[in-house]
Amino acid sequence: MMDYSYLKDNYDGLIGDIRQICAENNRNFDELVLVAVSKTFPPEQIKEVHGLGQTVFGENKVQELREKYDVLKGENIKWHLVGHLQTNKVKYIAEFVDLIHSVDSAKLAGVVNEQAEKHNRVIDVLVQVNTSGEDQKSGVEPEEAEQLCDEISRMKNVRLRGLMTIGMFTDDEEVIRSNFRVLRNLFYAIKEKHGNFDYLSMGMTSDYRIAIEEGANMLRIGSAIFGYRNYSKT
């Protein structure tokens, strides 16, 4: 039997750190949602972290998300899709996914809406915004985000819940901070028009402190919990 005791140490340490950052910034810890990003890690480790009280888990790839859902169906887990989503793969997760973080076009939102209707569900989504200006990153341009949100809000089986971004991978904290600030400002500008618009998803293992300082209320953290990934296995 594998020894996963390090997961408890990692998880407890992370929760303690987030609590401390919240206290330093006059933020309410209980208002933050932690998404444990479990991509590349096996169901046994997810089950272990779930046993520590973590209920929300995120996956990047549809196939991996589907496989883990099937294995862990008996657990009380909320599954988020945090990676890029292709329209032809929505059907594989539409019956169970709790939140899709990466909607970046009206076309994709329309397919989510169609698939949700087939399963008699309303699926929660976030609009992904490219705040770093990097070509390799998905997401709508900041100036296009409000229009996309308006289009999604008219769809019957999709519920718009907020915005998501990925900060630039850099050691320059001011650059990351400015990426997050763009999203925060957009969030509050758009929030005035839409009900249920309450998730500001930004911050990962390398930059969650900055994200909390800049107003994030949903964090997507993997390595700080599960350890660093061996991508040669995927």
C-alpha positions as CSV (number, residue, x, y, z in Angstrom):
1,M,0.0,0.0,0.0
2,M,1.3,3.4,-1.0
3,D,2.2,5.9,1.6
4,Y,0.4,9.1,0.8
5,S,1.0,10.8,4.2
6,Y,2.9,13.6,2.3
7,L,-0.5,14.7,0.8
8,K,-1.9,15.6,4.2
9,D,1.3,17.5,5.0
10,N,1.1,19.4,1.7
11,Y,-2.6,20.0,2.0
12,D,-2.6,21.2,5.6
13,G,0.4,23.4,4.8
14,L,-1.4,25.0,1.8
15,I,-4.6,25.6,3.7
16,G,-2.6,27.2,6.5
17,D,-0.8,29.5,4.1
18,I,-4.0,30.5,2.4
19,R,-5.5,31.3,5.8
20,Q,-2.5,33.4,6.6
21,I,-2.6,35.4,3.3
22,C,-6.3,36.0,3.8
23,A,-5.7,37.3,7.3
24,E,-2.9,39.6,6.1
25,N,-5.2,41.0,3.3
26,N,-8.5,41.3,5.3
27,R,-10.0,38.5,3.2
28,N,-12.5,35.9,4.4
29,F,-11.0,32.5,4.0
30,D,-14.4,30.9,3.9
31,E,-15.3,32.9,0.7
32,L,-12.5,31.2,-1.2
33,V,-13.0,28.1,-3.3
34,L,-10.0,25.8,-3.7
35,V,-9.9,23.7,-6.8
36,A,-7.4,20.8,-6.3
37,V,-6.0,20.3,-9.8
38,S,-5.4,16.6,-10.0
39,K,-4.3,16.2,-13.6
40,T,-1.9,13.3,-14.2
41,F,-2.4,12.0,-10.6
42,P,-4.2,8.7,-10.0
43,P,-7.7,8.3,-8.4
44,E,-6.1,6.9,-5.3
45,Q,-4.4,10.2,-4.5
46,I,-7.6,12.1,-5.3
47,K,-9.5,9.9,-2.9
48,E,-6.8,10.6,-0.2
49,V,-7.1,14.4,-0.6
50,H,-10.9,14.1,-0.7
51,G,-10.7,12.3,2.7
52,L,-8.9,15.4,4.0
53,G,-12.1,17.5,3.3
54,Q,-11.4,18.7,-0.2
55,T,-14.5,18.4,-2.4
56,V,-13.6,20.3,-5.6
57,F,-11.2,18.8,-8.1
58,G,-10.1,20.1,-11.5
59,E,-8.8,18.3,-14.6
60,N,-7.3,19.8,-17.8
61,K,-8.2,17.0,-20.2
62,V,-11.6,15.7,-21.0
63,Q,-10.6,12.1,-21.3
64,E,-8.8,12.0,-18.0
65,L,-11.7,13.8,-16.3
66,R,-14.2,11.3,-17.7
67,E,-12.0,8.3,-16.6
68,K,-11.6,9.6,-13.1
69,Y,-15.3,10.5,-12.7
70,D,-16.2,6.9,-13.7
71,V,-13.7,5.5,-11.1
72,L,-14.7,7.8,-8.3
73,K,-18.5,8.1,-9.0
74,G,-19.4,7.0,-5.5
75,E,-17.5,9.9,-3.9
76,N,-19.0,13.2,-3.2
77,I,-16.7,15.1,-5.6
78,K,-17.4,18.2,-7.6
79,W,-15.6,18.1,-10.9
80,H,-14.3,21.2,-12.7
81,L,-12.8,21.3,-16.2
82,V,-10.0,23.9,-16.0
83,G,-8.2,23.3,-19.3
84,H,-9.0,24.1,-22.9
85,L,-12.2,22.5,-24.2
86,Q,-12.9,21.5,-27.7
87,T,-16.5,21.6,-28.9
88,N,-16.5,17.9,-30.0
89,K,-15.6,16.8,-26.5
90,V,-18.2,18.6,-24.5
91,K,-20.6,15.6,-24.8
92,Y,-18.2,13.4,-22.7
93,I,-18.5,15.5,-19.6
94,A,-21.9,17.3,-20.0
95,E,-23.8,14.8,-17.7
96,F,-21.6,15.5,-14.6
97,V,-19.2,18.4,-14.8
98,D,-20.0,21.1,-12.2
99,L,-18.1,24.0,-13.6
100,I,-16.2,24.7,-16.9
101,H,-13.6,27.4,-16.4
102,S,-12.5,27.7,-20.0
103,V,-15.3,28.9,-22.2
104,D,-13.8,31.3,-24.7
105,S,-16.3,31.6,-27.6
106,A,-20.0,31.8,-28.2
107,K,-19.7,28.7,-30.4
108,L,-18.3,26.6,-27.5
109,A,-20.9,28.0,-25.1
110,G,-23.6,27.1,-27.6
111,V,-22.4,23.5,-27.7
112,V,-22.3,23.3,-23.9
113,N,-25.9,24.6,-23.9
114,E,-27.0,22.0,-26.3
115,Q,-25.4,19.1,-24.4
116,A,-26.7,20.4,-21.1
117,E,-30.2,20.4,-22.5
118,K,-29.8,16.8,-23.6
119,H,-29.1,15.8,-20.0
120,N,-31.7,18.1,-18.6
121,R,-29.1,20.1,-16.8
122,V,-27.9,23.7,-16.4
123,I,-24.1,23.8,-16.6
124,D,-22.1,26.5,-14.8
125,V,-19.4,28.2,-16.8
126,L,-16.7,30.9,-16.5
127,V,-15.4,33.0,-19.4
128,Q,-11.7,32.6,-19.9
129,V,-10.0,35.9,-20.6
130,N,-6.4,36.2,-22.0
131,T,-5.1,39.0,-19.8
132,S,-1.4,38.3,-20.6
133,G,-1.6,38.9,-24.3
134,E,0.3,35.6,-25.0
135,D,-0.6,34.0,-28.3
136,Q,-0.3,30.5,-26.9
137,K,-2.9,31.1,-24.3
138,S,-6.6,30.5,-24.8
139,G,-9.2,33.1,-23.9
140,V,-11.0,36.1,-25.3
141,E,-9.4,39.5,-25.4
142,P,-10.4,41.6,-22.4
143,E,-12.4,44.0,-24.6
144,E,-14.4,41.1,-26.0
145,A,-15.3,39.5,-22.6
146,E,-18.4,41.6,-21.8
147,Q,-20.0,40.8,-25.2
148,L,-19.4,37.1,-24.8
149,C,-20.8,37.2,-21.3
150,D,-23.9,38.9,-22.6
151,E,-24.4,36.2,-25.3
152,I,-23.9,33.4,-22.8
153,S,-26.4,34.9,-20.4
154,R,-29.1,34.5,-22.9
155,M,-28.6,30.7,-23.1
156,K,-31.1,28.6,-21.2
157,N,-28.9,25.6,-20.1
158,V,-25.7,27.5,-19.4
159,R,-25.3,29.6,-16.2
160,L,-22.6,32.3,-16.4
161,R,-20.8,32.3,-13.0
162,G,-17.7,34.6,-13.6
163,L,-14.3,34.9,-15.2
164,M,-11.0,33.0,-15.3
165,T,-7.5,33.9,-16.4
166,I,-4.0,32.4,-16.3
167,G,-1.3,34.8,-15.3
168,M,1.9,35.1,-17.4
169,F,4.6,32.5,-16.5
170,T,7.2,34.9,-15.3
171,D,9.2,35.8,-12.2
172,D,8.1,39.4,-12.5
173,E,5.4,39.7,-9.9
174,E,4.2,43.1,-11.1
175,V,3.4,41.6,-14.5
176,I,1.4,38.8,-12.9
177,R,-0.3,41.3,-10.7
178,S,-1.3,43.5,-13.6
179,N,-2.8,40.4,-15.4
180,F,-4.9,39.6,-12.4
181,R,-5.9,43.3,-11.9
182,V,-7.3,43.4,-15.5
183,L,-9.5,40.4,-14.7
184,R,-10.7,41.8,-11.4
185,N,-11.6,45.1,-13.0
186,L,-13.5,43.3,-15.8
187,F,-15.2,41.1,-13.2
188,Y,-16.7,44.0,-11.3
189,A,-17.7,45.9,-14.4
190,I,-19.6,42.9,-15.8
191,K,-21.0,41.7,-12.5
192,E,-23.4,44.7,-12.4
193,K,-25.2,43.2,-15.4
194,H,-25.5,39.6,-14.4
195,G,-26.9,37.6,-11.5
196,N,-25.0,34.6,-10.2
197,F,-21.8,36.2,-11.4
198,D,-19.6,35.5,-8.4
199,Y,-16.4,33.5,-9.3
200,L,-13.1,35.2,-10.0
201,S,-10.9,32.2,-10.9
202,M,-7.2,33.1,-10.9
203,G,-4.1,31.9,-9.2
204,M,-2.2,28.6,-9.3
205,T,0.7,27.1,-7.2
206,S,3.2,29.7,-8.3
207,D,1.1,32.8,-7.9
208,Y,-1.9,32.2,-5.6
209,R,-0.6,34.7,-3.1
210,I,-0.8,37.5,-5.7
211,A,-4.2,36.2,-6.8
212,I,-5.6,36.4,-3.3
213,E,-4.1,39.9,-2.9
214,E,-5.8,40.9,-6.1
215,G,-9.2,39.6,-5.2
216,A,-9.4,36.0,-6.5
217,N,-12.1,33.9,-4.8
218,M,-11.4,30.7,-6.7
219,L,-7.9,29.2,-6.8
220,R,-6.7,26.3,-9.1
221,I,-3.8,24.6,-7.2
222,G,-2.3,21.3,-8.1
223,S,1.5,21.0,-7.4
224,A,1.3,22.4,-3.9
225,I,-1.0,19.6,-3.0
226,F,0.0,16.6,-5.2
227,G,3.6,17.4,-5.9
228,Y,5.2,18.1,-9.2
229,R,4.1,16.2,-12.2
230,N,6.0,13.7,-14.3
231,Y,4.7,14.5,-17.7
232,S,6.6,11.6,-19.3
233,K,3.9,9.4,-17.9
234,T,1.1,11.2,-19.7
